[in-house]
């Protein structure tokens, strides 16, 4: 995995050291970062959440949501070319 960093308001967090992180996004609506992670099961996710994500320096809080199922993958966006 390439070494990537996420720019937080006060810090730069390197997420390349966490191989479970697949994608990182900085949304407009929230002054934080949205990470897409993968874990083998809920126990593995709990370990990732408590020992790595909550332990990131400069991160004041972590919220978590689990996906029940994917209803669309977004692979074909209707964007017209100019």
RAWOHU-V84320 format. One record per pair of residues at least 6 apart in sequence whose C-alpha atoms are under 6 Angstrom apart, sorted by the first residue. I is the first residue (numbers start at 1). J is the second residue. Records with the same first field share a line. If there is no record, write none. Layout:
I: J, J
//
This chain:
3: 16
4: 14, 15, 16
5: 13, 14, 15
6: 12, 13
20: 37, 38
21: 36, 37
22: 36, 37
23: 35, 36
24: 34, 35
25: 33, 34
26: 33
39: 45
//
